Amino acid sequence: MTRIKFDNMKHTWYEIAKYSDGSIPPNFEMEMYKRIVNLFHVGEYYFYIFNLPNLEMEFVSESMAGVLGLTVQDFSVQYIFDNVHPDDKNRFIAHEKKVTEFFTQLPPEKVMKYKVSYDYRLKCKDSIYKWILQQMTTIQTDDQGAVIRVLGVHTDVSHLKTDNQPSGLSFIGLEGEPSFYNVALDNLAFLPSVQLFTKREKDVLKLIVEGKTSQEIANQLYTSKNTIDTHRKNILRKAGCTSPIELVSKAIREGWLD
């Protein structure tokens, strides 16, 4: 049954790749470095390059061993699929199908302007499950917008899971594109999400997540501590949080830092 489900997932990934043979020369090194800056992470992480047409990991950073305890050779798409927590497996499949739906409806010139974010529990070599925040962005397409290669980052966010609940699937727009947060899996329409925070509040929020004090934030943004304290109160109110720890956890899950 697991193999059958994996074969179905392969069909889903082939669909988003529009059945390309993946033969485009991988001249994307500079683009990869530009895009990795847009992937925010908190905690131990590793990154990888996934070739969709060939369904293979072309590169995996050595830091993966510190997160999962595996060798680079042991890490594969098959490993991920086989070791997603049983309670998260159906959600994982549903999210990947929704990702395919989203990208196949985009015009070719916008395929590389989105980051996908959601989380799930993944089994490590020692059989312990960790909450992994998965963020991916396309780094290579063909002229028809078929996804050839994606850059992915897996971040261990287990320490932020105070409620042990999964975050929703989000499509985060880059370069001015609209974002779609907590997308309903049964909703076929993609409507832009309302921006929760002002640009200034987002600047303050990012610095809060970095652990800076109000005075340090004020110095960096060239304003007063009282102004930053007011921003912090407004951010907590809008986020529906009662403490900075809760705010940081929710900000990571909801993709508010992008």
Residue pairs with C-beta under 8 A, 6 or more apart in sequence:
2 82
5 81
5 89
5 93
6 78
6 81
6 82
8 93
9 81
9 93
9 96
10 55
12 96
12 97
12 100
13 52
13 55
13 96
13 100
14 52
14 53
14 55
15 100
15 104
16 52
16 99
16 100
16 103
16 104
16 146
16 147
17 52
17 53
17 146
17 147
17 148
18 104
18 142
18 144
18 145
18 146
18 147
19 53
19 146
20 52
20 53
20 142
20 146
20 148
21 53
22 51
22 52
22 53
22 54
22 148
22 149
24 140
24 142
24 148
26 58
26 140
26 149
28 139
28 140
28 149
31 139
31 140
32 49
32 139
32 151
35 137
35 139
35 151
36 47
36 151
36 153
38 115
38 137
38 174
38 258
39 47
39 115
39 135
39 137
39 151
39 153
40 135
40 252
40 257
40 258
41 133
41 135
41 153
41 155
42 155
42 157
42 160
42 209
42 248
42 252
43 155
43 156
43 157
43 158
43 159
43 160
44 63
44 66
44 67
44 155
44 156
45 63
45 67
45 153
45 154
45 155
45 156
46 60
46 61
46 62
46 63
46 64
46 66
46 67
46 68
46 153
46 154
47 60
47 61
47 63
47 151
47 152
47 153
47 154
48 57
48 59
48 60
48 61
48 64
48 75
48 151
48 152
48 154
49 57
49 58
49 59
49 139
49 149
49 150
49 151
49 152
50 56
50 57
50 58
50 77
50 136
50 149
50 150
50 152
51 57
51 58
51 148
51 149
52 147
52 148
52 149
52 150
53 148
55 77
56 76
56 77
57 75
57 76
57 77
58 149
60 72
60 75
62 72
64 70
64 72
64 75
64 154
65 71
65 72
67 124
67 130
67 132
67 154
67 156
68 75
68 122
68 124
68 125
68 130
69 124
69 125
69 126
70 79
70 124
70 125
74 125
80 122
81 92
83 122
83 123
84 92
84 120
84 121
84 122
84 123
85 120
85 121
85 122
85 123
85 129
87 121
88 120
88 121
88 166
91 120
91 166
92 120
94 185
95 118
95 169
95 185
98 169
98 183
98 185
99 116
99 169
101 188
102 114
102 116
102 171
102 180
102 183
102 190
103 111
103 114
103 138
103 145
103 147
105 190
106 114
106 145
107 145
108 141
108 143
108 144
108 145
109 145
110 177
111 138
111 141
111 145
111 147
112 137
112 138
112 139
112 141
113 173
113 174
113 175
113 177
114 137
114 138
114 171
114 172
114 173
114 174
114 177
115 135
115 136
115 137
115 171
115 172
115 174
115 258
116 134
116 135
116 136
116 137
116 169
116 170
116 171
116 172
117 133
117 134
117 135
117 167
117 169
117 170
117 172
117 255
118 133
118 134
118 166
118 167
118 168
118 169
118 170
119 131
119 132
119 133
119 134
119 157
119 166
119 167
119 253
120 131
120 132
120 134
120 166
121 129
121 130
121 131
121 132
122 129
122 130
122 132
122 154
123 129
124 130
130 156
130 158
131 156
131 157
131 158
131 160
131 161
132 154
132 155
132 156
132 157
133 154
133 155
133 156
133 157
133 167
133 252
133 253
134 152
134 153
134 154
135 152
135 153
135 155
136 150
136 151
136 152
136 153
137 150
137 151
137 174
138 147
138 149
138 150
138 151
139 149
139 150
139 151
140 147
140 148
140 149
141 147
141 148
142 148
157 252
157 253
160 248
160 249
160 252
160 253
161 249
162 245
162 246
162 249
167 182
167 252
167 253
167 254
168 181
168 182
168 183
168 253
168 254
169 182
169 183
169 185
170 179
170 180
170 181
170 182
170 183
170 254
170 255
171 179
171 180
171 183
171 190
172 179
172 181
172 255
172 258
173 179
173 180
174 258
178 192
178 193
179 192
179 193
179 255
179 258
180 190
180 191
180 192
180 193
181 193
181 254
181 255
182 193
182 254
183 190
196 238
196 239
196 256
197 205
197 235
197 238
197 256
200 221
200 231
201 231
201 234
201 235
201 238
202 256
202 257
203 221
204 217
204 221
204 228
204 231
204 232
204 235
205 235
205 247
205 251
205 256
205 257
206 257
207 216
207 217
207 220
207 221
208 217
208 232
208 235
208 244
208 247
208 248
209 248
209 251
209 252
209 257
212 220
214 225
214 228
214 229
214 232
215 225
215 228
217 228
218 224
218 225
218 227
218 228
221 228
235 247
236 242
236 244
236 247
239 247
239 250
239 251
239 256
240 250
241 247
241 250
250 256
251 257
